[in-house]
Every structure is written in structure tokens, then in C-alpha cells.
Amino acid sequence: MKFQIVKGKSEKQPYFWRIVASNGQTLAVSENYVQKASAKKAVESVISNAAGATIEDLA
């Protein structure tokens, strides 16, 4: 699994990140960011906080 920081087509907020599985499937996509550094900071935050995440079953 890996995080990718991508420059999309939006002119106002071109950067976003996505999580991609080892088989190439996209698992998650972020909101858009104005600056590449902001997208990178968000990735770093997810990485550092994901271990403490819980599962909430709303079904």
C-alpha cells in the first residue's frame, strides 16, 4: 500500500492524495488542497493517527 500525492485538473485546488493498494486499486481519495505541502502534511497526519483509529459500524 502507498500514498500518492497527485496534481489534478483543478486550477484553484490542484493537489490531492490517494491511498493505492499493492494491486493498483485506489482505496481512498482526499479532498483537494491549494498547496502540495498541505496535501503532504495531511498524508503525514493520516499515517501517524491511523493506528489509533476504530471501526464504527453504522449499518
PDB file as gemmi writes it, atoms N, CA and C in Angstrom:
CRYST1    1.000    1.000    1.000  90.00  90.00  90.00 P 1                      
ATOM      1  N   MET A   1       0.843  -1.162   0.000  1.00  0.00           N  
ATOM      2  CA  MET A   1       0.000   0.000   0.000  1.00  0.00           C  
ATOM      3  C   MET A   1       0.895   1.234   0.000  1.00  0.00           C  
ATOM      4  N   LYS A   2       0.392   2.289  -0.671  1.00  0.00           N  
ATOM      5  CA  LYS A   2       1.176   3.523  -0.717  1.00  0.00           C  
ATOM      6  C   LYS A   2       0.249   4.724  -0.807  1.00  0.00           C  
ATOM      7  N   PHE A   3       0.758   5.861  -0.409  1.00  0.00           N  
ATOM      8  CA  PHE A   3       0.084   7.141  -0.579  1.00  0.00           C  
ATOM      9  C   PHE A   3       0.694   7.810  -1.799  1.00  0.00           C  
ATOM     10  N   GLN A   4      -0.141   8.418  -2.610  1.00  0.00           N  
ATOM     11  CA  GLN A   4       0.335   9.185  -3.758  1.00  0.00           C  
ATOM     12  C   GLN A   4      -0.180  10.606  -3.630  1.00  0.00           C  
ATOM     13  N   ILE A   5       0.681  11.576  -3.846  1.00  0.00           N  
ATOM     14  CA  ILE A   5       0.256  12.967  -3.929  1.00  0.00           C  
ATOM     15  C   ILE A   5       0.154  13.289  -5.412  1.00  0.00           C  
ATOM     16  N   VAL A   6      -1.017  13.788  -5.800  1.00  0.00           N  
ATOM     17  CA  VAL A   6      -1.340  13.949  -7.219  1.00  0.00           C  
ATOM     18  C   VAL A   6      -1.680  15.406  -7.508  1.00  0.00           C  
ATOM     19  N   LYS A   7      -1.265  15.879  -8.677  1.00  0.00           N  
ATOM     20  CA  LYS A   7      -1.698  17.190  -9.154  1.00  0.00           C  
ATOM     21  C   LYS A   7      -2.819  16.951 -10.157  1.00  0.00           C  
ATOM     22  N   GLY A   8      -4.015  17.358  -9.773  1.00  0.00           N  
ATOM     23  CA  GLY A   8      -5.187  17.138 -10.614  1.00  0.00           C  
ATOM     24  C   GLY A   8      -5.440  18.283 -11.574  1.00  0.00           C  
ATOM     25  N   LYS A   9      -6.661  18.349 -12.073  1.00  0.00           N  
ATOM     26  CA  LYS A   9      -7.021  19.321 -13.100  1.00  0.00           C  
ATOM     27  C   LYS A   9      -7.549  20.641 -12.553  1.00  0.00           C  
ATOM     28  N   SER A  10      -7.931  20.668 -11.282  1.00  0.00           N  
ATOM     29  CA  SER A  10      -8.468  21.891 -10.696  1.00  0.00           C  
ATOM     30  C   SER A  10      -7.402  22.982 -10.676  1.00  0.00           C  
ATOM     31  N   GLU A  11      -7.781  24.172 -11.106  1.00  0.00           N  
ATOM     32  CA  GLU A  11      -6.825  25.280 -11.099  1.00  0.00           C  
ATOM     33  C   GLU A  11      -6.708  25.912  -9.719  1.00  0.00           C  
ATOM     34  N   LYS A  12      -7.793  25.934  -8.944  1.00  0.00           N  
ATOM     35  CA  LYS A  12      -7.789  26.588  -7.634  1.00  0.00           C  
ATOM     36  C   LYS A  12      -7.232  25.696  -6.537  1.00  0.00           C  
ATOM     37  N   GLN A  13      -7.518  24.410  -6.606  1.00  0.00           N  
ATOM     38  CA  GLN A  13      -7.043  23.454  -5.600  1.00  0.00           C  
ATOM     39  C   GLN A  13      -6.559  22.194  -6.316  1.00  0.00           C  
ATOM     40  N   PRO A  14      -5.373  22.243  -6.889  1.00  0.00           N  
ATOM     41  CA  PRO A  14      -4.945  21.158  -7.766  1.00  0.00           C  
ATOM     42  C   PRO A  14      -4.421  19.894  -7.088  1.00  0.00           C  
ATOM     43  N   TYR A  15      -4.102  19.945  -5.810  1.00  0.00           N  
ATOM     44  CA  TYR A  15      -3.432  18.798  -5.185  1.00  0.00           C  
ATOM     45  C   TYR A  15      -4.381  17.958  -4.343  1.00  0.00           C  
ATOM     46  N   PHE A  16      -4.195  16.666  -4.405  1.00  0.00           N  
ATOM     47  CA  PHE A  16      -4.916  15.738  -3.541  1.00  0.00           C  
ATOM     48  C   PHE A  16      -4.047  14.517  -3.335  1.00  0.00           C  
ATOM     49  N   TRP A  17      -4.450  13.669  -2.397  1.00  0.00           N  
ATOM     50  CA  TRP A  17      -3.704  12.430  -2.178  1.00  0.00           C  
ATOM     51  C   TRP A  17      -4.666  11.264  -2.273  1.00  0.00           C  
ATOM     52  N   ARG A  18      -4.099  10.118  -2.525  1.00  0.00           N  
ATOM     53  CA  ARG A  18      -4.903   8.896  -2.568  1.00  0.00           C  
ATOM     54  C   ARG A  18      -4.092   7.747  -1.981  1.00  0.00           C  
ATOM     55  N   ILE A  19      -4.811   6.766  -1.467  1.00  0.00           N  
ATOM     56  CA  ILE A  19      -4.190   5.542  -0.974  1.00  0.00           C  
ATOM     57  C   ILE A  19      -4.405   4.490  -2.045  1.00  0.00           C  
ATOM     58  N   VAL A  20      -3.321   3.834  -2.446  1.00  0.00           N  
ATOM     59  CA  VAL A  20      -3.374   2.834  -3.513  1.00  0.00           C  
ATOM     60  C   VAL A  20      -2.863   1.500  -2.965  1.00  0.00           C  
ATOM     61  N   ALA A  21      -3.650   0.443  -3.172  1.00  0.00           N  
ATOM     62  CA  ALA A  21      -3.268  -0.902  -2.726  1.00  0.00           C  
ATOM     63  C   ALA A  21      -2.157  -1.451  -3.612  1.00  0.00           C  
ATOM     64  N   SER A  22      -1.542  -2.523  -3.141  1.00  0.00           N  
ATOM     65  CA  SER A  22      -0.435  -3.124  -3.892  1.00  0.00           C  
ATOM     66  C   SER A  22      -0.878  -3.658  -5.254  1.00  0.00           C  
ATOM     67  N   ASN A  23      -2.186  -3.918  -5.423  1.00  0.00           N  
ATOM     68  CA  ASN A  23      -2.692  -4.389  -6.720  1.00  0.00           C  
ATOM     69  C   ASN A  23      -3.079  -3.237  -7.648  1.00  0.00           C  
ATOM     70  N   GLY A  24      -2.846  -1.991  -7.203  1.00  0.00           N  
ATOM     71  CA  GLY A  24      -3.124  -0.824  -8.031  1.00  0.00           C  
ATOM     72  C   GLY A  24      -4.497  -0.210  -7.818  1.00  0.00           C  
ATOM     73  N   GLN A  25      -5.330  -0.831  -7.008  1.00  0.00           N  
ATOM     74  CA  GLN A  25      -6.671  -0.320  -6.768  1.00  0.00           C  
ATOM     75  C   GLN A  25      -6.620   0.883  -5.824  1.00  0.00           C  
ATOM     76  N   THR A  26      -7.338   1.948  -6.180  1.00  0.00           N  
ATOM     77  CA  THR A  26      -7.434   3.118  -5.321  1.00  0.00           C  
ATOM     78  C   THR A  26      -8.402   2.816  -4.187  1.00  0.00           C  
ATOM     79  N   LEU A  27      -7.933   2.992  -2.954  1.00  0.00           N  
ATOM     80  CA  LEU A  27      -8.740   2.687  -1.780  1.00  0.00           C  
ATOM     81  C   LEU A  27      -9.409   3.922  -1.189  1.00  0.00           C  
ATOM     82  N   ALA A  28      -8.766   5.067  -1.284  1.00  0.00           N  
ATOM     83  CA  ALA A  28      -9.306   6.304  -0.728  1.00  0.00           C  
ATOM     84  C   ALA A  28      -8.723   7.492  -1.458  1.00  0.00           C  
ATOM     85  N   VAL A  29      -9.510   8.575  -1.521  1.00  0.00           N  
ATOM     86  CA  VAL A  29      -9.081   9.813  -2.163  1.00  0.00           C  
ATOM     87  C   VAL A  29      -9.416  10.955  -1.213  1.00  0.00           C  
ATOM     88  N   SER A  30      -8.519  11.892  -1.075  1.00  0.00           N  
ATOM     89  CA  SER A  30      -8.704  13.019  -0.162  1.00  0.00           C  
ATOM     90  C   SER A  30      -9.494  14.140  -0.812  1.00  0.00           C  
ATOM     91  N   GLU A  31      -9.708  15.166   0.002  1.00  0.00           N  
ATOM     92  CA  GLU A  31     -10.208  16.429  -0.528  1.00  0.00           C  
ATOM     93  C   GLU A  31      -9.084  17.096  -1.319  1.00  0.00           C  
ATOM     94  N   ASN A  32      -9.375  18.207  -1.972  1.00  0.00           N  
ATOM     95  CA  ASN A  32      -8.352  18.921  -2.727  1.00  0.00           C  
ATOM     96  C   ASN A  32      -7.691  19.988  -1.862  1.00  0.00           C  
ATOM     97  N   TYR A  33      -6.438  20.290  -2.184  1.00  0.00           N  
ATOM     98  CA  TYR A  33      -5.635  21.261  -1.443  1.00  0.00           C  
ATOM     99  C   TYR A  33      -5.055  22.291  -2.396  1.00  0.00           C  
ATOM    100  N   VAL A  34      -4.886  23.503  -1.891  1.00  0.00           N  
ATOM    101  CA  VAL A  34      -4.293  24.581  -2.675  1.00  0.00           C  
ATOM    102  C   VAL A  34      -2.807  24.341  -2.873  1.00  0.00           C  
ATOM    103  N   GLN A  35      -2.127  23.899  -1.812  1.00  0.00           N  
ATOM    104  CA  GLN A  35      -0.685  23.718  -1.865  1.00  0.00           C  
ATOM    105  C   GLN A  35      -0.305  22.249  -1.727  1.00  0.00           C  
ATOM    106  N   LYS A  36       0.718  21.859  -2.437  1.00  0.00           N  
ATOM    107  CA  LYS A  36       1.240  20.497  -2.363  1.00  0.00           C  
ATOM    108  C   LYS A  36       1.688  20.173  -0.942  1.00  0.00           C  
ATOM    109  N   ALA A  37       2.285  21.131  -0.264  1.00  0.00           N  
ATOM    110  CA  ALA A  37       2.751  20.916   1.115  1.00  0.00           C  
ATOM    111  C   ALA A  37       1.587  20.576   2.046  1.00  0.00           C  
ATOM    112  N   SER A  38       0.430  21.154   1.806  1.00  0.00           N  
ATOM    113  CA  SER A  38      -0.749  20.858   2.627  1.00  0.00           C  
ATOM    114  C   SER A  38      -1.215  19.424   2.411  1.00  0.00           C  
ATOM    115  N   ALA A  39      -1.179  18.967   1.188  1.00  0.00           N  
ATOM    116  CA  ALA A  39      -1.547  17.580   0.894  1.00  0.00           C  
ATOM    117  C   ALA A  39      -0.571  16.622   1.573  1.00  0.00           C  
ATOM    118  N   LYS A  40       0.706  16.942   1.516  1.00  0.00           N  
ATOM    119  CA  LYS A  40       1.723  16.097   2.151  1.00  0.00           C  
ATOM    120  C   LYS A  40       1.544  16.071   3.658  1.00  0.00           C  
ATOM    121  N   LYS A  41       1.246  17.206   4.259  1.00  0.00           N  
ATOM    122  CA  LYS A  41       1.023  17.277   5.702  1.00  0.00           C  
ATOM    123  C   LYS A  41      -0.187  16.430   6.100  1.00  0.00           C  
ATOM    124  N   ALA A  42      -1.232  16.438   5.291  1.00  0.00           N  
ATOM    125  CA  ALA A  42      -2.413  15.622   5.565  1.00  0.00           C  
ATOM    126  C   ALA A  42      -2.078  14.137   5.506  1.00  0.00           C  
ATOM    127  N   VAL A  43      -1.280  13.721   4.542  1.00  0.00           N  
ATOM    128  CA  VAL A  43      -0.834  12.326   4.450  1.00  0.00           C  
ATOM    129  C   VAL A  43      -0.073  11.941   5.712  1.00  0.00           C  
ATOM    130  N   GLU A  44       0.836  12.792   6.116  1.00  0.00           N  
ATOM    131  CA  GLU A  44       1.621  12.509   7.317  1.00  0.00           C  
ATOM    132  C   GLU A  44       0.723  12.389   8.549  1.00  0.00           C  
ATOM    133  N   SER A  45      -0.317  13.195   8.614  1.00  0.00           N  
ATOM    134  CA  SER A  45      -1.256  13.131   9.728  1.00  0.00           C  
ATOM    135  C   SER A  45      -2.028  11.812   9.725  1.00  0.00           C  
ATOM    136  N   VAL A  46      -2.485  11.390   8.568  1.00  0.00           N  
ATOM    137  CA  VAL A  46      -3.209  10.116   8.472  1.00  0.00           C  
ATOM    138  C   VAL A  46      -2.297   8.967   8.886  1.00  0.00           C  
ATOM    139  N   ILE A  47      -1.078   8.974   8.401  1.00  0.00           N  
ATOM    140  CA  ILE A  47      -0.135   7.904   8.741  1.00  0.00           C  
ATOM    141  C   ILE A  47       0.101   7.845  10.246  1.00  0.00           C  
ATOM    142  N   SER A  48       0.284   8.990  10.874  1.00  0.00           N  
ATOM    143  CA  SER A  48       0.599   8.985  12.303  1.00  0.00           C  
ATOM    144  C   SER A  48      -0.605   8.679  13.179  1.00  0.00           C  
ATOM    145  N   ASN A  49      -1.815   8.948  12.693  1.00  0.00           N  
ATOM    146  CA  ASN A  49      -3.010   8.749  13.511  1.00  0.00           C  
ATOM    147  C   ASN A  49      -3.819   7.501  13.171  1.00  0.00           C  
ATOM    148  N   ALA A  50      -3.507   6.847  12.064  1.00  0.00           N  
ATOM    149  CA  ALA A  50      -4.323   5.700  11.622  1.00  0.00           C  
ATOM    150  C   ALA A  50      -4.255   4.516  12.575  1.00  0.00           C  
ATOM    151  N   ALA A  51      -3.139   4.315  13.235  1.00  0.00           N  
ATOM    152  CA  ALA A  51      -3.000   3.160  14.135  1.00  0.00           C  
ATOM    153  C   ALA A  51      -4.005   3.212  15.272  1.00  0.00           C  
ATOM    154  N   GLY A  52      -4.442   4.375  15.682  1.00  0.00           N  
ATOM    155  CA  GLY A  52      -5.388   4.501  16.771  1.00  0.00           C  
ATOM    156  C   GLY A  52      -6.834   4.569  16.331  1.00  0.00           C  
ATOM    157  N   ALA A  53      -7.081   4.430  15.041  1.00  0.00           N  
ATOM    158  CA  ALA A  53      -8.452   4.526  14.524  1.00  0.00           C  
ATOM    159  C   ALA A  53      -9.295   3.317  14.942  1.00  0.00           C  
ATOM    160  N   THR A  54     -10.590   3.557  15.060  1.00  0.00           N  
ATOM    161  CA  THR A  54     -11.522   2.474  15.400  1.00  0.00           C  
ATOM    162  C   THR A  54     -12.484   2.274  14.234  1.00  0.00           C  
ATOM    163  N   ILE A  55     -13.206   1.186  14.283  1.00  0.00           N  
ATOM    164  CA  ILE A  55     -14.243   0.904  13.274  1.00  0.00           C  
ATOM    165  C   ILE A  55     -15.592   1.247  13.891  1.00  0.00           C  
ATOM    166  N   GLU A  56     -16.366   2.052  13.208  1.00  0.00           N  
ATOM    167  CA  GLU A  56     -17.700   2.413  13.664  1.00  0.00           C  
ATOM    168  C   GLU A  56     -18.712   1.836  12.686  1.00  0.00           C  
ATOM    169  N   ASP A  57     -19.478   0.850  13.122  1.00  0.00           N  
ATOM    170  CA  ASP A  57     -20.462   0.175  12.271  1.00  0.00           C  
ATOM    171  C   ASP A  57     -21.789   0.927  12.361  1.00  0.00           C  
ATOM    172  N   LEU A  58     -22.170   1.586  11.299  1.00  0.00           N  
ATOM    173  CA  LEU A  58     -23.396   2.363  11.280  1.00  0.00           C  
ATOM    174  C   LEU A  58     -24.531   1.655  10.537  1.00  0.00           C  
ATOM    175  N   ALA A  59     -24.304   0.409  10.158  1.00  0.00           N  
ATOM    176  CA  ALA A  59     -25.322  -0.333   9.405  1.00  0.00           C  
ATOM    177  C   ALA A  59     -26.404  -0.877  10.308  1.00  0.00           C  
TER     178      ALA A  59                                                      
END                                                                             
